[in-house]
């Protein structure tokens, strides 16, 4: 699964709006905070508005806010709005691009593993709400199951030569 730059920008913008919810935030504030080109951000926020994720207000005090509380908006929903259907494994994409039918497509064990991984990732994304992401952000809590946990460096076990 690949998350595009557009998907990352959308997630950052919705996280920022979630942290400010229910306050209305200007597009300039979001763009400045996350260094997102304003024209690009306009397209992203319009797509999220059309999908019912965001609401906009016009006027001097105008801007964007979430259409629902952060606990009712999932990360998966936001990514799906801006990126469309999540991609399958690269072997499936190559089959579709080149009209090539893999001789083992139905029985390939790797394809089945990639589909399992895809399903697990989608499950996490659609079960994770922006309220949970806000809590992680505010508490500075690393995600559960973080594989980048390093053990403390231990002194060498080899005896000194002498």
PyMOL commands that set and color helices and strands:
alter all, ss='L'
color gray80, all
select helices_A, chain A and resi 5-20+27-34+38-50+70-72+75-83+90-98+109-127+130-139
alter helices_A, ss='H'
color red, helices_A
select strands_A, chain A and resi 54-57+63-66
alter strands_A, ss='S'
color yellow, strands_A
deselect
rebuild
show_as cartoon
